[in-house]
Amino acid sequence: MTQHPPTGRTALLVIDMQNSYFDFPELEEQREPVTEKVNELIRAAREGGCPILLIRTQHERDRSTWTVNMHDDDQGFAFPGTEQSAYVAGLDTEGGTGLIKTRDSAFFDTDLAARLRNLDATHVVLCGLSTHSCVAQTAMDAFAHNFRGAVARDAVASENADLSRALLAFLEDELRQDLLGQQDAVARLRG
């Protein structure tokens, strides 16, 4: 596919790089390499003057923020102040701004779109977890909010490889979002 180099400011969205998502055995084995790749993107964004948003999922114990399937399973997670909700060890958070979400999309019921517009961002590069859910849904909603999205494919991970491949293909084919290798993602963030 043709890449769409940014013509405006790019922001880096670091999604769900927190302990709760690495509870999946398939993701635990990817913890260190993914964290290294994400950290490289964070450093590149700092060097390039790109805003960095550190997005985490967090739910209230009183069930008020739980999703339908959490209610069905009678099980919440990533409660405030717990180890589950904390950033994964070794994540470079310097210069990043935190944002809490309660759904797969970082745009749902948050001020992310307004923040990006206030930062004059027209493009976003996404990295983090999980490719087939939170990364893909945030990328789709970026499109819906008229931000040009790109996924740093070497800095994402998932416990469902088949769904991840399908959703990345959808993002590229249907929404014209770039799937960037690590070197291209770093170059884009450095400007």
Secondary structure as UniProt FT lines:
FT   STRAND          9..15
FT   HELIX           19..23
FT   HELIX           25..28
FT   TURN            29..30
FT   HELIX           31..48
FT   STRAND          52..57
FT   TURN            61..62
FT   TURN            64..65
FT   HELIX           68..73
FT   TURN            80..81
FT   TURN            83..85
FT   TURN            89..90
FT   TURN            94..95
FT   STRAND          97..101
FT   TURN            106..109
FT   HELIX           112..118
FT   TURN            119..120
FT   STRAND          121..129
FT   HELIX           131..135
FT   HELIX           136..144
FT   TURN            145..146
FT   STRAND          148..157
FT   HELIX           161..173
FT   STRAND          178..180
FT   HELIX           182..190
//
